[in-house]
Amino acid sequence: MGKMEIYMCKSCSKYTFPKKYFCSNCGSIDYDLVEAGSGIVKEISLINHMLGQKDWKPRNIANVETNLGICITVGIEGNIEIGDLVTLSLDNGVPIGKRSR
């Protein structure tokens, strides 16, 4: 698994994820990558089915406020509840949250 990185506009320092073609705040197209290693779970949802998928297994996703202050949607692993601190990483480009120890 790779580290979770968020895009930060080089001109105005606004965070965004996923990357946008241009910054919605100032219009710049230049970004730096900044590590977002953890976050707090704000909301959890269960995806019961996915259109066009035969062998879909229900899975949980969560809205997480990262340590940088930006909220992102991540897949979650394990028994996680609202308010839990999670460690963030990327698994094949997909953001994942796991309960911090």
C-alpha positions as CSV (number, residue, x, y, z in Angstrom):
1,M,0.0,0.0,0.0
2,G,1.1,3.5,-0.8
3,K,0.9,6.7,1.2
4,M,-2.3,8.8,0.9
5,E,-1.5,12.1,-0.8
6,I,-3.7,15.1,-1.3
7,Y,-3.2,17.8,-4.0
8,M,-2.4,21.3,-2.7
9,C,-2.5,24.2,-5.1
10,K,0.9,25.9,-5.4
11,S,-0.7,29.3,-5.8
12,C,-3.3,29.5,-3.0
13,S,-2.6,26.3,-0.9
14,K,-6.2,24.9,-1.3
15,Y,-6.3,21.1,-0.8
16,T,-8.2,19.0,-3.3
17,F,-8.8,15.3,-3.9
18,P,-8.9,13.8,-6.4
19,K,-6.8,16.1,-8.6
20,K,-8.7,18.7,-10.6
21,Y,-7.5,20.1,-13.9
22,F,-7.4,23.6,-12.3
23,C,-7.9,24.9,-8.8
24,S,-11.5,25.8,-8.0
25,N,-10.3,28.7,-5.8
26,C,-7.7,30.5,-7.9
27,G,-7.6,28.8,-11.3
28,S,-4.0,27.6,-11.1
29,I,-3.0,24.3,-12.7
30,D,0.1,23.7,-10.5
31,Y,-0.2,21.3,-7.6
32,D,2.1,19.8,-4.9
33,L,1.4,16.5,-3.2
34,V,1.1,16.5,0.5
35,E,0.8,13.4,2.7
36,A,-2.5,12.9,4.5
37,G,-1.6,10.1,6.9
38,S,-4.7,10.0,9.1
39,G,-8.2,11.3,9.7
40,I,-11.4,11.1,11.7
41,V,-14.4,9.1,10.5
42,K,-17.4,11.5,10.1
43,E,-19.9,9.3,8.3
44,I,-20.2,5.6,7.2
45,S,-22.3,4.1,4.4
46,L,-22.8,0.5,3.2
47,I,-22.8,-0.1,-0.5
48,N,-25.1,-3.2,-0.9
49,H,-24.9,-3.5,-4.7
50,M,-23.2,-2.1,-7.8
51,L,-24.9,-1.9,-11.1
52,G,-23.3,-4.2,-13.7
53,Q,-21.4,-6.3,-11.1
54,K,-22.3,-9.9,-10.7
55,D,-20.1,-10.9,-7.8
56,W,-20.4,-7.8,-5.8
57,K,-19.9,-8.1,-2.0
58,P,-21.3,-5.4,0.3
59,R,-18.6,-3.0,1.5
60,N,-18.4,0.0,3.7
61,I,-17.1,3.4,2.7
62,A,-16.6,6.4,5.0
63,N,-16.4,10.2,4.8
64,V,-13.1,11.1,6.6
65,E,-11.8,14.5,7.6
66,T,-8.1,14.2,7.1
67,N,-5.4,15.7,9.3
68,L,-5.1,18.4,6.6
69,G,-8.8,19.4,7.1
70,I,-10.1,18.2,3.8
71,C,-12.9,15.5,3.7
72,I,-12.5,12.5,1.4
73,T,-14.4,9.3,0.8
74,V,-12.4,6.1,1.5
75,G,-13.0,2.4,1.6
76,I,-12.8,1.1,5.2
77,E,-11.4,-2.1,6.5
78,G,-12.3,-3.7,9.8
79,N,-14.7,-2.6,12.5
80,I,-14.7,1.2,12.3
81,E,-17.2,3.6,13.9
82,I,-18.0,7.3,13.5
83,G,-15.4,9.3,15.5
84,D,-12.6,6.7,15.1
85,L,-9.1,7.8,14.1
86,V,-8.0,6.0,10.9
87,T,-4.7,5.6,9.1
88,L,-5.0,6.5,5.4
89,S,-3.2,4.8,2.6
90,L,-3.7,4.0,-1.1
91,D,-4.3,0.5,-2.4
92,N,-4.0,0.4,-6.2
93,G,-5.0,4.1,-6.3
94,V,-8.0,3.6,-4.0
95,P,-8.0,5.5,-0.7
96,I,-8.4,3.1,2.3
97,G,-8.9,3.8,6.0
98,K,-7.8,1.4,8.7
99,R,-8.4,1.9,12.5
100,S,-5.3,3.5,14.1
101,R,-3.7,1.6,16.9
